[in-house]
Amino acid sequence: MTSKEKTQILETLKPLRGEVRFLGGLLGKVLIAQEGQGFFELVEAIRKMAIELRKQYSPALEKKLLQKIRSLDLENLTKVLRAFTVYFQLVNLAEDKHRIRRKRSYENEQKIQLGSYEDILSRLERARIPFGKIEELLRELSIGLVLTAHPTEAQRRSVFEKLYELESFLLDREFKNLTPRELAENERGIYEQITLLWQTDELRRRRQTVLDEVDNGLFYLDEILFGVLPDSLSRFYELIEKTWKKKVKPSPFLRFGSWIGGDRDGNPFVDHKITIETMRRQKDLVLRKYMQSLKRLLPLYSQSVFLAGASRELLKSIEEDTKRLPRFAESLKQRSAAEPYRRKISFIQRKLVNALRLNSLEAERQTAPDETIEAAYSAPEEFRVDLQILLKSLQKHKGEALARPVERLLFALDLFGFHFATLDIRDNAEVIQEAALEIAAQAGIADLPAKEADGEARTAFWSKTLERRTAVAVNESNLSAATWEVYATFKTIASIRKTFGPQAVTTYILSMSHGPWDVLTALWLARLTGNRGLKIVPLFETIDDLRHAAGVMRILYRHPVYKQHLDECGRLQEIMLGYSDSNKDGGFVTSNWKLYKVQQELTAAAGENHVKQILFHGRGGSIGRGGGPANQAIMAQPQGTMHGRLKITEQGEVISSKYSNPYTAERNLELVISAVLAATLLEHKPSPRQEVWERMMEDLSGEAYRVYSGFVQDPQGFLSYYSASTPIQEVSNLNIGSRPARRREAGDLRDLRAIPWVFSWMQSRQTVPGWFGFGSAFNEIVRRQSSAALSMFREMYQEWPFFKATVDFMQMSTQKADMHIARYYANLVPAEAVREHFFSTVKREYEATVQAMLLITQQEQLLDGQYTLQHSIRLRNPYVDPLSYAQLTLLEKLRRSSKTSEREVLQRAVSLSINGVAHGLRNTG
């Protein structure tokens, strides 16, 4: 990037820098008002020393900074942590708002922003893609964005609500023409919210419950997505019509799903009761959203039947409503007599209110007396019929220009139904296997496989069992607690699909799937409980499972009973790919390469058997868990594997960064949709060098796997190093999620969940999961092949989207690392030999990786080609450093302390530091 281009970028960043200074100044005033001038000067002294250290390293200055931090008593150290944490919360708000500023700037200047709807449609038009092909894809298009509750969201709901208010003030300040008096009031409001933020405890005093997580997820559906999703998709279709002059009926091709309340893999707090309560809360909220929409319509639709007219169908439906809701009709008698639209909307509202009341009574396990509740909607189809009657009458009686609000409400109903978000159910395949075997044994099914039986024997047993037509009687009272819960969950799914509609729950995901027997076992339980049409989704997570995934699916596709099941599911097979555990198992390079290859192999297997496939990518927030810009990640997938169908998890703190306001939410939707369209419709001519590149990548992956495996399996005490040099134990105690950090408390590395694994490495500034192994692998291949290898790597970076994304994402991850500060974390390891051996390995590998990337990208410094991101990280680092130094001080004290009361206080302070570093680095989980 030229110096002129960098200057231009800095010019566009001026408003952001100005806003950060403005917010920082108000925070300073709050600190003086709340804690006094002396405390403010303390924070300023630490801040200035940290900035100076980043400009020019000085051992004497670093010693002075460390002494300053270590000399503080716990109360003041905690306050310093909070000051820097709040600062980052404000900076994050300002950066999010700057993205909105840039989006609006493009729109105001009528420029096309990369990744927008306008961008992708103009590209399709320039590529002369036939409209028929676009129309065909729109019928098949299926995108799922799934909200999860993984323990990486360190922010409390109360804190988020304050930030949401702050964001509203900042948006008003930017986009409204405020008078001087209004501007002063706005600034006062911001000051008050920062004061409230300072006075609000950012840590939970108790571990978050599953229903807390459910309510947090519903916040985004309620406040943002209910309005943004239908509006955004409607705008997309309007642009299609404008571009090709063809009318296309809007389709709900993008839906939001959720794991919150349905993901029971290793979480003992999610059971069938939680799942049914989750669905009840979702229904309660979406019914209220529909009622609010109708409330806004009621005063608008005041048309007189004598002036505008109304259809016979509308008038007849009002007569039927009057009979079904006689008491309510009586209350309307003197109102809206000549206003059929308003009258019909009133009846629709009443039926929604009654549905809401029934939903509440079901939660309380009460029966509604006939005299209490009259007519109520039992299914979204009934609501849809009423809205369509309203719409048709408007369209036929001079109301075409007034029909849009009803059309939007109908579209929202198509998107959200009465369930709001499709709830995925997930459990561990081993748990399902054990439960099914117990039920089969109790039912007297013969020839049960032994616990140690191989996969072939298990597959044969479940195939034979599925082919039996005889009914199986289940005596629930004789089942063990664990098995009864599995059985009850499957029965609950059947009940939900019947009560809330089949879209409410569509999939059962089997984590740690190893073979066809896992899927056949779950299918047997689904059929046993009346769940025909429920998709069984294997989740392939380890490197070994990814290698064998296509073979597993080929066996299933040719299985007679499973073929019948696929027919019931519209010949559609969903397969989930695990980024987190595959990274923990094989390292960044090998994980990414095996995920790339398995998509090609799975697509080939599906094509051979005439199966439509949708790949579900279990991506996290951090680079080590599949994070990174969604648009770039989608475009980097193997060509020909998507076919317009994609599903992705939105995890932890990523949810708030993408969906905390309507502008960023719409931008994210645009990026995802445009990337899927581009990946599916814009054919990129495969390079004649593709096979050579893939062989090179295979070699690179093999070398990286050897290096990574040698590191995490090092007999000299890897677990000792990891446990002491990162705050993994302290992260496990942090109340940031309902799910335990380990699958089994006394387990080994395999039982540690991938999320806290990555989170802890990020906290220690080592960021190992985002790059480790690449440098050594690169050097080994260059050593063997000399300059030819380097030339090819450069060629791959320039011409292959997958390799470019891999290297670019590693650049981001290594830039968030800091080996100087990581050295202090390594010093927490008691055994000198272990400490020196492993840290020297990390540092050496880090330096080799950075050097390799510079050679490949031909940059002077990492991220020179992404100057905005590089600039942001550089500005953040001086403020993250004091948080790291403070965390180190607290970890030293905590690990030395033996007093329970003292340890509790120190643990809380460490938790505050973890929270602060997470805000400072962003995308850490």
Secondary structure, DSSP 8 states (H G I E B T S, - for coil): --HHHHHHHHHHTHHHHHHHHHHHHHHHHHHHHHH-HHHHHHHHHHHHHHHHHHHS--HHHHHHHHHHHHTS-HHHHHHHHHHHHHHHHHHHHHHHHHHHHHHHHHHHTT---TTSHHHHHHHHHHTT--HHHHHHHHHH-EEEEEE---TT----HHHHHHHHHHHHHHHHHHHS---HHHHHHHHHHHHHHHHHHHHS--S-SS---HHHHHHHHHHHIIIIIHHHHHHHHHHHHHHHHHHH---------EEEEE-TTTB-TT-TT--HHHHHHHHHHHHHHHHHHHHHHHHHHTTT----TTTT---HHHHHHHHHHHHHSHHHHHHTTTSSTT-HHHHHHHHHHHHHHHHHHHHHHHHTT----TTT------SHHHHHHHHHHHHHHHHHTT-GGG-HHHHHHHHHHHHHTTTSSEE-EEEEHHHHHHHHHHHHHHTT-SS---TT--HHHHHHHHHHHHH--S-----GGGS-HHHHHHHHHHHHHHHHHHHH-TTS--EEEEET--SHHHHHHHHHHHHHTT-TT-EEEEEE-SHHHHHHHHHHHHHHHT-HHHHHHHHHTTTEEEEEEEHHHHHHHH-HHHHHHHHHHHHHHHHHHHHHTT-EEEEEEE--SSGGGT-S-HHHHHHTS-TTS-TTEEEEEE-THHHHHHHSSHHHHHHHHHHHHHHHHHHHHS-----TTHHHHHHHHHHHHHHHHHHHHHHHT-TTTHHHHHHHHS-HHHHHTS-S-SS-SBSSTT--GGGB-HHHHHHHHHHTT--GGGTTTHHHHHHHHHHHHTHHHHHHHHHHHHH-HHHHHHHHHHHHHHHT--HHHHHHHHTT-S-HHHHHHHHHHHHHHHHHHHHHHHHHHT-SSTTTTSHHHHHHHHHHHHHHHHHHHHHHHHHHHHHH---HHHHHHHHHHHHHHHHHHHHHH-S--
